[in-house]
Amino acid sequence: MVQMASLGSLNLSDNFISGSIPPSFCSLQQLRHLYLSHNRLSGKFPVELTRCSLLMLLDLSYNHFEGPVSPQIGNFRNLALSLNLSSNHFQGNIPETIQNLILLEEIDFSRHNFSCVIPSSIERCISLKYSYFSNNIIQGPIPESLKLITDLESLDLTHNQLNGTIPTWIGNSQMIKFLNLSYNRLSGEVPKPGRFRFFNRSSFLGNMGLCGGTTQMDLPPCEVQHHKHKTKKKLLYVIVTVILGCMLLLWVAFIIWYLFLKQKYRKQDVMLTAIPNIHGTSTYTERELEVATAGFNEANLLGTGSFGSVYKAIMDDGRTTVAVKVLHEETVRSYKSLKRECEILSKIKHRNLVGMTGLTMNPQFRALVLEVIPNGKLEQHLYPGGLEEETCELTLKERLSIGIDVANGLEYLQEGCPTQVVHCDMKPQNVLLDNDMVAHITDFGIGKLLLDRPNDQASSIGFLRGSIGYIPPEYGQGSGVSVKGDTYSFDVVLLEMFTRKRPTSGMFSDGLDLRKWVVSSFENDILTVVDVALKNDRQA
């Protein structure tokens, strides 16, 4: 396994592998996808896998693991795609530490012997879409905490010992598309409104105490106690006049309130759809950018990210080439934030920053038009072909010049802007080089915008962004972002430029990182950590 330290995905499913998972799996520090399903693996929950800190998908289904699931399952903080432990022999409680899996989209704990309640801490799994807990001995009511998972699409709790009534929040959820509560001990009337009208009898089979619901659920009608019904009817006749009067007053108040809100949101819509007043930039229509990018053709795609996609565009009858960044986020909050960013970015003018030349903004389509830097990313020059083994052709003079360019750009963002900007994601991928090997920082517009203040640390707008290996340690301890964080990330980039070692390289483990590795060489010979190409250039 040591020789496979850079392995990113491993699929050993559908074999006859037996025994326990070997401790050597801990050495796979770059592993992101691990498939071990349909084998004969046994033993306790493999806590050693929690040391694979970058793991995004883990499939241990259809094996012979047993015992309780360790609380250390909460250490899989980067699990984002799937955690599948189904069809084993786990038992006991579901650990409260699953609350740490805030990025996880799918969890499958079906076909075990869990004899517990679903922990309320599951409400913190805010990214969860698919949840399967069938064929266990889970008890208690359906937890109310599940309603806080707003993106939940599938919920399977069949073949358990759940009791109580079916909560109304299931019908209020706009996301749940698949629901199976069959073969439990649920009772009471099944609600009808909301999403319940899309579920049929297969979602409620085997619950003898259920009644009511829609006709397609095919449940028995609930018993009507006639004497209670008559009492309520008489009471209704007594107070009907008072209620009508109150309803009339409420209706008038509602109309006034509705008209007030309508006027308020009409003003807000006008504000949100207005194009910011930005000097020095051009305003384009969506059609103009669509023509310039050949219909946003993939052949013109320069790159993608969580915030949007960037396309090459030919403008002015072929005389001008620009980059068009099409934004993906759809919330009103992000729309307001974008308008503010555009106003600030229009004032940022520096030879070492990628500038904005135009924009398009409407409720359906938002894009920034940026300068094109033609010579690629610094990362591509440091690692030709994406590999550390390939020879880098950047000379010592060029690397020093690039470092000075990046430092000048950061100094401007921190000291020269009316509103200080913290990049939050300084790395070689965000440094572009032009044909004269001049460096330009990009993607600073989605960093932190620090408002006017007397020092270099304050509350920020937006949320923390960064890349593993370049994030300052204090950020992981909850410290607010600051210009010092960018300085730390820039220092890591400098070390990477002159050593040509990625901070995420497999050689860095057990507490050793790029910075400590370089510092340790001062006691012996600093040239041992310098890029071989630079040493050969020096000898020549």
C-alpha positions, 0 to 999 in steps of 0.5 A, spaced: 500 500 500 505 504 501 507 504 493 500 506 492 500 513 496 497 517 491 491 512 489 485 516 489 479 511 487 479 503 489 474 498 487 474 491 490 467 489 490 464 483 488 470 478 490 471 473 495 475 477 500 475 475 507 478 477 513 479 484 516 481 490 513 489 491 513 492 497 517 496 499 511 489 502 508 491 508 513 497 510 508 492 511 502 492 519 504 489 521 497 484 516 497 477 519 495 473 513 493 473 506 496 468 500 494 469 494 498 461 491 497 459 484 496 465 480 499 466 476 506 470 482 510 469 481 517 471 484 524 469 490 528 468 497 524 474 499 521 476 505 525 483 505 521 479 508 515 478 514 518 485 516 517 484 517 510 482 524 511 480 525 504 475 520 503 468 522 499 465 515 498 465 509 503 461 502 501 462 496 506 455 493 504 454 486 504 460 483 508 460 480 515 462 486 519 459 486 526 459 489 533 457 497 534 459 502 529 464 506 532 463 514 534 469 515 530 465 515 524 464 522 525 471 523 523 469 522 516 468 529 515 470 530 508 465 524 506 460 528 501 457 522 496 455 516 500 456 512 506 453 505 505 454 500 511 448 496 509 447 488 509 452 487 515 451 485 522 452 491 526 448 492 532 447 497 538 446 505 537 447 509 531 452 514 534 451 521 535 457 523 532 454 522 525 452 530 526 459 531 523 457 528 516 455 535 514 457 534 507 454 527 506 448 526 501 447 519 502 447 514 508 445 507 508 444 503 515 439 498 512 439 491 514 442 491 521 440 490 528 440 497 530 436 497 536 435 504 538 432 511 536 434 515 530 439 520 534 436 527 533 443 530 532 442 527 524 439 534 523 446 537 522 447 532 516 444 538 512 446 536 505 443 529 506 438 527 500 437 519 501 436 516 507 435 509 508 434 505 515 430 499 513 430 492 516 433 494 523 429 494 530 429 502 530 424 504 536 420 511 538 417 516 533 419 518 527 424 524 529 422 531 528 429 533 527 429 530 520 424 536 518 430 540 518 434 537 513 431 541 507 434 537 501 431 530 503 428 526 497 428 519 500 426 516 506 426 509 507 424 506 515 420 500 513 421 494 517 422 497 524 418 498 530 417 505 530 411 508 533 406 514 534 403 518 528 405 520 522 408 527 522 405 533 518 412 536 516 413 530 511 407 533 507 409 540 508 416 538 505 417 540 498 423 535 496 421 528 499 419 524 493 420 517 496 417 515 502 417 508 505 414 507 512 411 500 511 411 494 517 412 499 523 407 500 529 405 507 527 398 509 528 393 515 528 390 518 522 394 519 516 394 527 513 392 528 506 395 535 504 401 537 501 406 531 499 401 526 502 397 526 495 403 523 491 404 517 496 400 510 495 398 504 500 405 501 498 408 507 503 404 505 509 403 497 508 403 493 515 401 499 520 395 496 523 393 502 527 393 507 521 387 510 518 384 516 513 389 519 508 387 519 501 383 514 497 390 511 493 393 509 500 387 504 501 387 505 508 380 504 513 376 510 515 377 513 522 372 512 527 367 517 528 365 518 535 358 521 533 356 524 540 363 528 540 361 530 533 354 533 535 357 536 541 362 540 537 357 542 532 352 545 537 358 549 540 360 551 533 352 554 532 353 558 539 360 562 537 359 562 529 356 569 529 362 571 534 367 568 529 364 571 523 365 578 526 372 576 527 374 573 521 371 579 517 376 583 521 382 579 520 380 579 512 380 586 512 387 586 516 390 581 511 388 585 505 392 591 508 398 587 510 398 583 503 398 590 499 403 592 503 408 586 502 406 587 495 408 594 494 415 592 498 417 586 494 415 590 488 420 595 490 425 590 492 424 586 485 426 593 481 432 594 486 435 586 484 434 587 477 437 593 476 444 593 473 449 596 478 452 603 476 459 601 474 464 606 471 469 603 466 465 597 464 461 595 458 454 592 459 452 586 455 446 582 453 445 575 454 444 574 447 451 577 445 455 573 450 451 567 447 453 569 440 460 570 442 461 563 446 458 560 440 452 558 445 456 557 451 460 551 447 464 546 451 469 547 446 470 554 449 470 552 456 476 554 459 474 552 466 469 550 472 468 551 479 463 551 485 461 559 483 461 558 475 464 556 469 468 560 464 468 560 457 472 564 452 469 569 448 470 573 441 467 580 441 468 586 436 468 582 430 474 578 432 478 583 434 477 582 442 478 576 446 475 575 453 473 570 458 466 570 460 464 567 467 457 565 468 455 564 475 450 559 477 448 561 484 440 562 484 439 565 491 437 573 492 442 573 497 448 571 492 445 576 487 445 582 492 452 580 494 454 579 486 452 586 485 456 589 491 462 585 488 461 588 481 461 595 484 468 593 488 471 589 482 470 595 477 475 599 482 480 594 482 486 596 477 492 593 477 497 589 472 497 583 476 490 582 477 485 579 472 480 585 471 473 585 469 471 589 463 463 588 463 457 584 466 451 581 464 445 581 470 438 579 470 434 575 474 435 569 470 442 570 467 448 573 471 455 573 468 462 577 469 466 579 463 474 578 464 480 579 461 483 573 458 490 571 460 493 566 455 499 563 457 495 558 462 496 557 470 502 557 474 500 550 476 501 548 469 508 550 468 510 547 475 507 541 473 507 539 466 502 534 464 500 534 472 505 530 474 511 532 479 515 527 475 515 531 469 521 537 468 519 544 470 522 549 465 521 555 469 528 558 470 530 561 477 529 568 474 522 567 472 520 564 478 522 570 482 519 574 478 512 571 478 513 571 486 514 578 486 508 579 481 503 575 486 506 579 492 505 586 488 498 584 487 496 581 494 499 588 496 494 592 492 488 588 494 490 589 502 493 596 502 491 599 495 483 598 495 478 602 497 475 596 500 480 591 502 480 584 499 482 578 502 483 572 497 482 566 501 484 561 496 491 563 494 494 557 490 498 556 483 491 554 480 489 561 481 495 565 478 495 566 471 501 567 466 501 572 460 505 571 454 511 575 457 510 571 464 507 576 468 503 573 473 496 575 474 491 573 480 484 571 479 478 569 482 479 574 488 472 577 486 469 571 490 473 572 496 472 576 502 470 583 502 472 586 508 469 593 510 472 599 512 476 598 519 482 600 523 486 594 522 486 588 518 481 583 521 474 584 521 467 580 520 467 578 513 461 578 507 460 571 504 463 564 507 470 561 508 473 559 501 480 555 501 484 549 498 487 544 503 494 545 504 494 552 503 489 554 508 492 557 514 491 553 521 488 558 525 482 558 520 481 551 522 480 553 529 474 558 528 479 564 527 476 570 522 479 571 516 484 576 515 490 579 510 495 574 514 491 568 512 493 570 504 500 572 507 500 564 509 497 561 503 502 566 499 508 563 503 506 556 501 505 558 494 512 560 494 515 554 497 511 550 492 514 554 486 522 553 489 521 546 491 516 543 486 512 539 491 505 540 492 503 541 500 498 535 499 503 531 496 503 523 499 510 524 502 507 529 507 503 525 513 503 524 520 504 531 522 509 533 517 507 538 512 511 542 506 513 548 511 516 543 516 519 539 511 523 545 508 525 548 515 528 541 517 533 542 511 536 548 514 540 544 519 543 540 514 543 543 507 537 547 504 539 545 497 536 538 498 529 541 498 530 545 492 527 543 485 532 539 481 531 543 475 533 549 479 540 546 481 541 543 474 540 550 472 545 553 477 550 548 475 550 550 468 
